Amino acid sequence: MYDSYDLICILGPTASGKTRYAVQLAREIGGEILSGDSRQVYRGMDIGTGKDLCDYGEVPYHLIDIVDAGTKYNIYQYQHDFEAAYQDILSRGRRAILCGGSGLYLEAATCGYYLPDVPADEALRAELDALPMEELVARYEAIRKPHNTTDYDTKQRLIRALEIALWEESHPVTHTSFLPKKTKYIGISVSREVRNARIDARLDARLKEGMVDEVRGLLESGIPPENLIYYGLEYKFVTLYLTGQLGYDEMVEKLRIAIHQFAKRQMTWFRGMERRGIEIEWVENPY
């Protein structure tokens, strides 16, 4: 069924059950899993990112716990790390299964994105972050035509796009040049109501499992609060609570809403992939 494909990509919004689906598929076809999650790369960020490593059992996984928490891993690095892990899996005669919900990472891995190696400029980021979105958009469009509206999906992404554009004006830039993969895309379908109910139940479970203590430990290890806030969602809101900027109940409610909104944005991205010509087979998760 999958022999004509280089790669199988299991995608879906948060709390859709895509990891369980990918693990079961890996068992059936002799596969190994490559994570397509932008935050599971960080060591020590376990509960908040939902690594759920016990779900993998004997199935090998890659691109999880590969950099220290507090660093700012980027999609250029991910594309290189993905390619190395992918080629390693194939060299051992195994099937590669990419699983995740970070749409940009999934497309970078499967579509051969031509990505620039541009270093982070923290001073520039701070300067740009103080500007309103309208001014950032105007500055960006004055330099180059946007690839698509995802350049403006978040302020963080727009600042990075502008950082790259400004750097390329005066510096030679190295780009990645990996080939696209012939990919079978399988999307895990779940209704909005069920998805939100699962998100709420999972958040409650993670709080009971010690998510607040996990973030407290990261702060006590010396990671600045602004670095954890940069990661968004669980790490942002729990850090705001631990630094006294939010009460506990307020933190939980704001985080719950933010995860619902995040899942909606994930689905918007996947629908955008389909509009860009990527065929996704949507299935209900039986596992």
Sequence and secondary structure as in RCSB ss.txt:
>XXXX:A:sequence
MYDSYDLICILGPTASGKTRYAVQLAREIGGEILSGDSRQVYRGMDIGTGKDLCDYGEVPYHLIDIVDAGTKYNI
YQYQHDFEAAYQDILSRGRRAILCGGSGLYLEAATCGYYLPDVPADEALRAELDALPMEELVARYEAIRKPHNTT
DYDTKQRLIRALEIALWEESHPVTHTSFLPKKTKYIGISVSREVRNARIDARLDARLKEGMVDEVRGLLESGIPP
ENLIYYGLEYKFVTLYLTGQLGYDEMVEKLRIAIHQFAKRQMTWFRGMERRGIEIEWVENPY
>XXXX:A:secstr
  TT SEEEEE  TTS HHHHHHHHHHHHTEEEEE  SSTTEET  TTTT  GGGGTTS EESSS EETTS   H
HHHHHHHHHHHHHHHHTT EEEEEES HHHHHHHHTT   B     HHHHHHHHTS HHHHHHHHHHH   SSGG
GGSSHHHHHHHHHHHHHHTTS   B       EEEEEEE  HHHHHHHHHHHHHHHHHHTHHHHHHHHHHTT  H
HHHHHT HHHHHHHHHHTTSS HHHHHHHHHHHHHHHHHHHHHHHHHHHHTT  EEEEE   
